[in-house]
Amino acid sequence: MLVTIIFVLVVIGVAFLWGFIAKKFEKRYNTFIQTKKGKMIIILGACLLQLALVIIFSFQFRSFFIDTLFVFSFVLSGIAWLYSYFRTYSVNQQKVINKQYGGDYSVGEIRVFKLALNPLLIGIYSFSIIGIAVSFLYYLPYFF
């Protein structure tokens, strides 16, 4: 049970770290990100970074590339989704705290979680979808 708790804490920590780095990158290179070329470079860079991480993990743990790709695709898409979810959750929580204890009723309404896609998330999710599809197609003959 301790290993599971540590794993969940590591996944959530990586999600927040990923968001922090993305926010710093977005502030610094905002004008470049707004162009189509900049968006494509970010999407391609995210996919290449994930591919490099899959290759490194597969060699490090001496596992098959397809198996590592399948697990890594699920884990990365989960981390990206968790970051987006907890970001909305923490903003809503802060609004409720400000209304309750601060008396500031002009803070705004509580927002429902909606996944807002940026180039980095598009790269993560496209790599995850492709990774899951490739793994599924590779193991498809074993199902029939």
C-alpha positions as CSV (number, residue, x, y, z in Angstrom):
1,M,0.0,0.0,0.0
2,L,2.9,2.3,0.7
3,V,4.3,1.8,-2.8
4,T,0.9,2.8,-4.3
5,I,0.7,5.9,-2.2
6,I,4.2,6.9,-3.2
7,F,3.5,6.2,-6.8
8,V,0.3,8.4,-6.7
9,L,2.2,11.2,-5.0
10,V,5.0,11.0,-7.6
11,V,2.5,11.1,-10.5
12,I,0.8,14.1,-9.0
13,G,4.1,15.8,-8.3
14,V,5.2,15.3,-11.9
15,A,1.9,16.7,-13.1
16,F,2.4,19.9,-11.1
17,L,6.1,20.2,-12.1
18,W,5.1,19.7,-15.8
19,G,2.5,22.5,-15.4
20,F,5.0,24.8,-13.8
21,I,7.6,24.3,-16.5
22,A,4.9,24.8,-19.2
23,K,3.7,28.0,-17.6
24,K,7.3,29.4,-17.4
25,F,7.9,28.4,-21.1
26,E,4.6,30.0,-22.2
27,K,5.4,33.3,-20.5
28,R,8.8,33.6,-21.9
29,Y,8.1,32.6,-25.5
30,N,4.5,33.8,-25.9
31,T,4.9,35.6,-29.2
32,F,6.6,32.6,-30.8
33,I,4.0,30.2,-29.5
34,Q,1.2,32.1,-31.2
35,T,2.5,31.4,-34.7
36,K,1.6,28.2,-36.5
37,K,5.3,27.3,-36.9
38,G,5.8,27.7,-33.1
39,K,2.8,25.5,-32.3
40,M,4.0,22.8,-34.7
41,I,7.5,22.9,-33.2
42,I,6.0,22.5,-29.7
43,I,3.8,19.6,-30.7
44,L,6.7,17.9,-32.5
45,G,9.1,18.6,-29.6
46,A,6.7,17.1,-27.1
47,C,6.3,14.0,-29.2
48,L,10.0,13.6,-29.7
49,L,10.7,14.1,-26.0
50,Q,8.2,11.5,-25.1
51,L,9.6,9.1,-27.7
52,A,13.1,9.6,-26.2
53,L,11.7,9.0,-22.7
54,V,10.1,5.7,-23.9
55,I,13.3,4.6,-25.5
56,I,15.3,5.4,-22.4
57,F,12.9,3.6,-20.1
58,S,12.7,0.6,-22.3
59,F,16.5,0.3,-22.3
60,Q,16.8,1.1,-18.6
61,F,14.3,-1.5,-17.5
62,R,15.2,-4.0,-20.3
63,S,11.6,-4.3,-21.5
64,F,10.1,-4.4,-25.0
65,F,9.6,-1.0,-26.7
66,I,5.9,-1.7,-27.4
67,D,5.1,-2.6,-23.8
68,T,6.9,0.5,-22.5
69,L,5.2,2.6,-25.1
70,F,1.7,1.3,-24.1
71,V,2.3,1.9,-20.3
72,F,4.0,5.3,-20.9
73,S,1.2,6.5,-23.1
74,F,-1.4,5.8,-20.4
75,V,0.8,7.3,-17.6
76,L,1.6,10.5,-19.5
77,S,-1.9,11.2,-20.6
78,G,-3.0,10.6,-17.0
79,I,-0.4,13.0,-15.7
80,A,-1.4,15.7,-18.2
81,W,-5.1,15.3,-17.4
82,L,-4.4,15.3,-13.6
83,Y,-2.6,18.6,-13.9
84,S,-5.4,20.2,-15.8
85,Y,-8.0,18.8,-13.4
86,F,-6.2,19.9,-10.2
87,R,-5.5,23.3,-11.7
88,T,-9.2,24.0,-12.0
89,Y,-9.8,22.4,-8.7
90,S,-7.4,24.6,-6.9
91,V,-8.7,27.8,-8.5
92,N,-12.2,26.8,-7.5
93,Q,-11.1,26.0,-4.0
94,Q,-9.4,29.3,-3.6
95,K,-12.5,31.1,-4.8
96,V,-14.6,29.3,-2.2
97,I,-12.1,30.1,0.6
98,N,-12.1,33.8,-0.4
99,K,-15.9,33.9,-0.4
100,Q,-16.1,32.1,2.9
101,Y,-13.4,33.7,5.0
102,G,-12.5,36.9,3.1
103,G,-16.0,38.1,2.5
104,D,-15.1,38.9,-1.1
105,Y,-18.2,38.0,-3.0
106,S,-17.0,39.5,-6.3
107,V,-14.5,36.8,-6.9
108,G,-16.5,35.0,-9.6
109,E,-18.3,31.8,-10.1
110,I,-17.1,28.3,-9.7
111,R,-16.1,26.9,-13.1
112,V,-16.7,23.4,-14.3
113,F,-13.6,21.5,-15.4
114,K,-13.1,21.6,-19.2
115,L,-9.9,20.4,-20.8
116,A,-8.3,23.4,-22.5
117,L,-5.9,22.2,-25.2
118,N,-2.6,24.0,-25.8
119,P,0.1,22.8,-28.2
120,L,1.9,20.9,-25.4
121,L,-1.2,19.0,-24.4
122,I,-2.0,18.3,-28.1
123,G,1.5,16.8,-28.4
124,I,1.1,14.7,-25.3
125,Y,-2.4,13.4,-26.2
126,S,-1.5,12.7,-29.9
127,F,1.6,10.7,-28.8
128,S,-0.5,8.8,-26.3
129,I,-3.2,8.0,-28.8
130,I,-0.7,6.9,-31.4
131,G,1.2,4.9,-28.8
132,I,-1.9,3.1,-27.6
133,A,-3.0,2.4,-31.2
134,V,0.4,1.1,-32.3
135,S,0.5,-1.2,-29.2
136,F,-3.0,-2.4,-29.9
137,L,-2.3,-3.1,-33.5
138,Y,0.9,-4.9,-32.6
139,Y,-0.9,-7.3,-30.2
140,L,-4.0,-7.6,-32.3
141,P,-3.0,-11.1,-33.7
142,Y,-2.9,-12.5,-30.2
143,F,-6.6,-11.7,-29.6
144,F,-7.7,-13.7,-32.7
